[in-house]
């Protein structure tokens, strides 16, 4: 254990994980725009993939326990950026099992969907990293340099190795990112279920922020700001699909207000700690060593391949194939609900479901 001046005990990480302390990934993901704006934008846009929408909608989790889903999402992304290699490798392995349950028939097309599908996983990855970068540049310090952007996306390709997607398919520049989203545009769709889900996520502060005390009284204001600010980042064609209307004047005004608020928040570590502890408390031990500049026990950066060899894990695309086959047989052949095996195993690592 290490103590800093506030006498708070912090457990150093085992190693630096997969990104060094001065990496662009840690610079961007460590900014307060990430949990408050970037993650909200990511999970909202993701729903425009009909297959992902079906996977999420059918569980009902975003409606029944949005606070838990939000906290787990923040925790996972923070772990990839800041945790040690052993923790991230175990999380990645468990997530394949969790996603094995998210299979079924997409109701609009009648086609099968599978959350472990490489294309869906790449959509989640790129949307998440792009949303966090968008929030950082719109509401945080400003634009990254071209060199920093290229480093950011090269590091995103490292993160791709913890999902079932192909790291070589990750875009590597602003132009390639624009091309990726343009190629996805014909695939995007918004049913009534999609629109309902996106509006629900945009109003997520009403579900995630505690209801009691003075904090509870601030919920409507916080929800309004975060909703309007997230909408301000959305392209017009996505707004039309989601049936979202917001004027350009509102976009400009809310962006200015949030820039000031995020600048204040960025300068106050106690305030950041309080907010994260309220919204995603299991993320605090992950980011605290980075905040405090506490080096890991073994100050090295590993590659995903080195970590797999060290800890005995397979690539996610090759992991738990027998379980995934069993789940497919249960759902598509026997017409039964998938098993909860992955969800149960995930709880000691990611926390209880609710």
N, C-alpha and C positions, 0 to 999 in steps of 0.2 A: 504494500500500500504506500501511496505517496500523499503527503499533506501539502496543501497550498495555504496561502495566508488566511483564507476564510475557515481553516481547520476542517475542511471537507475532505474525507478520505477518497482517493481516486485510485482505482486499480488500473495499472498500465496494461495496454494490450500486449499480446504475446509477440507480435511483430507489426510492421506497418501495413500488412495486408498486401494490396495490389497497387496502391498509389502512394507515392512519396509525400512527405509533409508539405512540400512546395508545389505540388501538382495543381494544374488548372482544375481538375476534378474537385479537389478539396476546397479550393478557393470558391468555386461556384456553388457546390452542394452545401458548403458550410455557411452560406449567407442566409439570413432569416427570410429572404424571399422564397426560399425553397419549401419549407413546410407550410407556409401561409398562402402562397400564391402558386408556385410551380406544381406542387403535387395536386392541388385542386384542379388546375388547368389540365393536367395529364389525365386524371381519371375521368374528367368530363369528356374530353375529346375521344378517349379510347372507346366510348360507347357508340361511336359512329361506325365501328366495325360490327356488322350484324352478328357475326359469330361470337365475338366477345360479349356483346349485349345479351345474347341468348344464354351464354354461360353464367353471366352475373345475375341476370334477371331471374333465371330459374331457381337459383339458390335463395333469393329473397333477402340475402345478407345485407345488401346496401340499404334496404328499408328497415330491417329488423335490428341491425347492430352497426350502423354506419360509423359510430365512434370507434368500435373495435377494428373495423376494416381500415379506417383511416390510420389509426395508430400502427397497425401491422404494416401498412404500405410504407409509412414514413420510416418505421424501424428497419424494414428490409433494405430500402434504398440507402439509408444512412449507414447500414452495416457494410454494404458493398463499397461505399466510399471511404469509411473510416475504421472499420473493425479489422481484426486480425484474420489471417488467411484460414485458420482452422474454423473459426466461427462462420465465415462467409461460405466456405466449402460445404459445411454441414447444412446451412440454410438452403443453399442451392440444391442439394441432394433431396432435402425434404420437400421443397417446392414442386419438384417433379411429381412426387407422390400426391401432394395436395391437388395439383392440376389434373391428375389422372381421373379425379372424380368429376371434373367439369367437362363432360361430354354429353352429346345428345343430338337432337334434330333441330336445326335452325328453322323456325316456323314459316318464315317468308319464302325461302328458297326450297325448303324441304330437304336440304343437304345436311350431312353430318357436320358437327363442329367438335373440335378437340382443343382445349386450352393449351396443350403441349405442342400444337401444330407450329412449325417453325415460322411461318408467315405471321401468325397471330402474336407469337412471342416477339418477333422483330418489331411489329407495330407497337406493342407495349413498351419495348425498350426505347425505340427511337422517339416515340411520343413523350415518354417520361423525361428523357435527357433533353429533348428539344424544348419542352415546356419549362423545365428548370432553368435552362439557358435564357429563354424568352423572358421569364420573370426577373432574372438577374439583370438583364440588359434594359428592361423597361422600367423596373421599380428600384433597382439597386444601383451600383456604381456606374453602369453604362456599358457601352459596347466593348467586347473583347477585341483584341487585335486579330488579324487574319491568322497569324502564327498560333495564337492561343486557341482560336477556334479549331484549327486543325489538330492541335494537341488534345483538345477536349473530345473530339470525335474519335481520335485514335484510342483514347482511354475508354470511350464508350464501347469500342470493339473489344477491349479487354473484359468489360462488364458483360458483354454478350456471351462470353464463355460460361457464364453461370446460368444461362437459360438455354432452351433447346434450339435457338436460332443460330444461323451461320455468321460468325464474326466477320467474314469477308464481305457480307452483304450490308454491313453498316456504312452509311454515307460518311465521307471524310472531310467535307467542306460545306460552306453555306450553300453553294450552288448544288451540290449533290443532295443536300437535305431538301432544298426546294424541289428538286427533281423527284425525290422519293415521295413527298407528299402529293405532288402533282400526279404521279403514277397511281397513287392510292385513291385519288379523288373519284374516279368512276366506280370504285368499290364501296364508297361510303353510302350509307342509307340511314333514314330516320323514320322508323315506324312510330306509332303512338307510344309504344313502350320505351323507345329510345328517347323521345322528347320528354316523357315523364321522368325517366331516369336522369337525364341531363339537368333538368330543372331541379330535381331533388338534390343532386350533387352540388349544384351552384348555390343552393341554400343550406349547404352542409354545416355551416357554423351554428345554425339553429339546433342541430343534432349533436355536434361535437363539443361545443362550449358548455360547461356546466350550467345548470339552471338556477342554482341557489345564490344568494348573497349579491354583492355589488357586481360580480362578474356576470351573473345571470342577467342583470339589468342592462348590461352592455351588449348582450347577444344580438338584438335587432340592428344596432348600429354596425357591429362587427360583420354581421351577415350581409348587410347592404353594401358595405365597402368592399368586402372580398368578392361578393357576387358581381358587382359592377366592374371591379378591377379585373376579374378573370374574363368577363365578357369583352372588355376592352382589348384583350390579347387575341381574341378569336378572329380568324378570317371571316369575311362577309358570307362566303358560301357555306361555312359551317354554321353560322348564325341562322341562315335561311333554313337549313336542314333541321335545326333544333327548334325552329319557331321562336327565336330570340330576337327582340327588338331593342336597340339602344342607340341613341344619337351619337354622332361624332363629337358633339359638344360635351356630352357626358363622358365619353371616352377620354377626352383631353383633361377634363376637370378631375376625374377620379384618379387618373394617372399622376397628376401633379400632387394630389393629396397623399397618395400612397407612397410616392417617392420621398416625401418629407417624413412620413411615419416610419418607413423602412430605414431611412438614414438615422433617425433617432434610435430605433430598435437595434441597429447594427452597432451603435456605440455603447449599448448597455448590455453587458453580458448577464447581469442578474435578471434583467427583464426577459432576455431570451431564454434563460434557464427556467424562469417561472412559467412562461408560455408553453415551452416544450414539455415541462413537467406536468402541466395541466392537460395537454392534448395527446402526448405520446410519451408517457413517463419511462417506458423501457428503452427509449432512444437515448436518454441522458447518459447512461454509462458508456454508450458507444461514442458519443461526440465529446464528452468531457475531457478525455486526455488530449484531444486535438485543441479544444478551447484553451486548455491550460498549458499547452506546449510540453506535455510530459511524454518523453520518448518511450517506446515499447521496450520490453525486456530484451528482445533481440532486434536491433534497429536495422532490419533488412526488408526489402520489397521483393515479393515472390511473383512469379508468373502463375497463371492458372494451371498450366501443365505441371509445374514444380509442386504446386499444392496437391494436385490430384495424386501424383506419385507419392508424396509424403504421407497423405492421409488415407489413401486407398479408395478414392472415389472415382467413378466413371464420369466421362463427359455427360452432361445432362441429357443430350440427345440420345445417349446409349444407356441411360440408367433406368432401372426398374421396368424393363420391357415386359417381364412376365406379369407384373401387376397391371400394366397398361393393357395387355392383351386380355387379362381376366376382366377388367373393367369394361372393355369393349364387348366382350361376350355377355356379361351381365345386362348391359344396357341395350345393345343392338340385337342380340340373339334371344336372350331370355326375357327381355322387356322388364327388367328389374331395375331398381334404383342402384346407383354405384355405391360401393362400400365407403365407409368413413375412415379407412385405414390411414391415409395420409394426413387427414385433419387431426386425428387423435395423436399421431406422432409429432405433429407440429407444435402442439401446445406447450410442452416443456421448453421449446426453443423460442417460439414467437409469442407465447403467452396464451392464456385461456381465450376461448372464442367469445365469451360474454357471460 
